[in-house]
Amino acid sequence: MKRYAATASVLVALAATSPAFAVVPVVFGTSWDGPSQTLQVILDSRYGAGHIHVETDYIGAHPGDIDPWFWVGDPLHPSSAYLVKEVAGNANRNTLCWYEENGTKPVFPGNGVVFAGPAGAGAMTVIVFDRPMERFGFLLLPNAGLGVTNAPPGELFFTNRFYNDIGPNGSGALHPPTDGDVQALVYDVSPWAGPNTWAVCFEDCDSGAMPGPPRVAQTDNDFNDLVFEVTALGATPTARMSIGALKALYRH
């Protein structure tokens, strides 16, 4: 299934308005969906066992990684496109949207719906941008907007963690990081999925709670609830910007 939405340029890298370059700790839990549906199993199945370690290879896990993360279009091309392809969804009531990253917290539906809940694995959307250096990210509306524990109706989760609240329902951090909950993990899967490709993995419960068993804890922090790929169409490996070059763009 293909769908089309308005968006921007050939993907070069991810960056932030005023990015930091420090380790972002993530507290993982045991998936409530069972051992066959963990994020590690999903990524092993798609990219090969041993290539990605979900707890240590997400962007933000290493010193020098950019935080927060968002996508930046090619500065040399006025128009280009991104393919967004759903890999797995363990909840069919989540809605994924994209938004322009301009420093203002987006509201639903951002700049457009990418996938509605029932889309399912294999669904594809092409986002086309009409100007270079467009910056964008993704937001998730959990449970069709009906709300989940610690996320009342209408609350959104963002790839830019600084738009997420701090702790369960914004009540204060119970675990690191203490300055914005991580609701989505991003992995560079270019070596196994083609140039300029990232896997984005959302948790659809409020990850600021302490993970634990079902009916006991309020989240499992398994980040497998919606998994999708973002690929710059027509990009080549040389079009990607190194971390060093990206840092240079933001030096003052």
HUTA-V721882 format. One record per residue. N is the residue number from 0. PSI is psi as a letter, one per 20 degrees, with the letter a starting at -180 (NA if undefined). Layout:
n=N psi=PSI
n=N psi=PSI
This chain:
n=0 psi=p
n=1 psi=p
n=2 psi=q
n=3 psi=q
n=4 psi=q
n=5 psi=p
n=6 psi=b
n=7 psi=r
n=8 psi=a
n=9 psi=p
n=10 psi=p
n=11 psi=g
n=12 psi=a
n=13 psi=q
n=14 psi=a
n=15 psi=r
n=16 psi=g
n=17 psi=m
n=18 psi=q
n=19 psi=r
n=20 psi=m
n=21 psi=r
n=22 psi=p
n=23 psi=o
n=24 psi=q
n=25 psi=p
n=26 psi=o
n=27 psi=q
n=28 psi=a
n=29 psi=p
n=30 psi=p
n=31 psi=i
n=32 psi=i
n=33 psi=r
n=34 psi=h
n=35 psi=i
n=36 psi=j
n=37 psi=r
n=38 psi=h
n=39 psi=g
n=40 psi=g
n=41 psi=g
n=42 psi=h
n=43 psi=g
n=44 psi=h
n=45 psi=h
n=46 psi=i
n=47 psi=p
n=48 psi=p
n=49 psi=i
n=50 psi=g
n=51 psi=p
n=52 psi=o
n=53 psi=h
n=54 psi=i
n=55 psi=i
n=56 psi=j
n=57 psi=q
n=58 psi=p
n=59 psi=i
n=60 psi=i
n=61 psi=q
n=62 psi=p
n=63 psi=i
n=64 psi=q
n=65 psi=p
n=66 psi=p
n=67 psi=r
n=68 psi=p
n=69 psi=r
n=70 psi=q
n=71 psi=p
n=72 psi=r
n=73 psi=p
n=74 psi=i
n=75 psi=i
n=76 psi=p
n=77 psi=h
n=78 psi=p
n=79 psi=a
n=80 psi=q
n=81 psi=p
n=82 psi=p
n=83 psi=p
n=84 psi=p
n=85 psi=p
n=86 psi=g
n=87 psi=q
n=88 psi=o
n=89 psi=j
n=90 psi=p
n=91 psi=j
n=92 psi=j
n=93 psi=q
n=94 psi=p
n=95 psi=p
n=96 psi=r
n=97 psi=q
n=98 psi=q
n=99 psi=p
n=100 psi=n
n=101 psi=j
n=102 psi=i
n=103 psi=p
n=104 psi=p
n=105 psi=r
n=106 psi=q
n=107 psi=p
n=108 psi=k
n=109 psi=c
n=110 psi=j
n=111 psi=q
n=112 psi=p
n=113 psi=g
n=114 psi=p
n=115 psi=r
n=116 psi=g
n=117 psi=j
n=118 psi=g
n=119 psi=r
n=120 psi=p
n=121 psi=i
n=122 psi=q
n=123 psi=q
n=124 psi=p
n=125 psi=p
n=126 psi=p
n=127 psi=p
n=128 psi=q
n=129 psi=j
n=130 psi=q
n=131 psi=r
n=132 psi=k
n=133 psi=p
n=134 psi=p
n=135 psi=r
n=136 psi=a
n=137 psi=q
n=138 psi=q
n=139 psi=p
n=140 psi=o
n=141 psi=q
n=142 psi=l
n=143 psi=k
n=144 psi=j
n=145 psi=i
n=146 psi=q
n=147 psi=r
n=148 psi=p
n=149 psi=j
n=150 psi=n
n=151 psi=r
n=152 psi=p
n=153 psi=i
n=154 psi=q
n=155 psi=q
n=156 psi=q
n=157 psi=q
n=158 psi=h
n=159 psi=o
n=160 psi=h
n=161 psi=i
n=162 psi=i
n=163 psi=q
n=164 psi=r
n=165 psi=o
n=166 psi=r
n=167 psi=o
n=168 psi=k
n=169 psi=j
n=170 psi=j
n=171 psi=q
n=172 psi=p
n=173 psi=i
n=174 psi=r
n=175 psi=q
n=176 psi=q
n=177 psi=j
n=178 psi=j
n=179 psi=p
n=180 psi=q
n=181 psi=o
n=182 psi=i
n=183 psi=p
n=184 psi=q
n=185 psi=p
n=186 psi=p
n=187 psi=o
n=188 psi=j
n=189 psi=h
n=190 psi=h
n=191 psi=i
n=192 psi=j
n=193 psi=q
n=194 psi=q
n=195 psi=l
n=196 psi=p
n=197 psi=q
n=198 psi=p
n=199 psi=p
n=200 psi=o
n=201 psi=q
n=202 psi=p
n=203 psi=j
n=204 psi=r
n=205 psi=o
n=206 psi=i
n=207 psi=i
n=208 psi=r
n=209 psi=p
n=210 psi=q
n=211 psi=a
n=212 psi=q
n=213 psi=q
n=214 psi=j
n=215 psi=g
n=216 psi=r
n=217 psi=i
n=218 psi=q
n=219 psi=i
n=220 psi=l
n=221 psi=i
n=222 psi=k
n=223 psi=j
n=224 psi=h
n=225 psi=o
n=226 psi=p
n=227 psi=r
n=228 psi=q
n=229 psi=p
n=230 psi=p
n=231 psi=o
n=232 psi=p
n=233 psi=j
n=234 psi=q
n=235 psi=r
n=236 psi=h
n=237 psi=i
n=238 psi=i
n=239 psi=q
n=240 psi=p
n=241 psi=r
n=242 psi=g
n=243 psi=g
n=244 psi=h
n=245 psi=g
n=246 psi=h
n=247 psi=h
n=248 psi=h
n=249 psi=j
n=250 psi=q
n=251 psi=NA
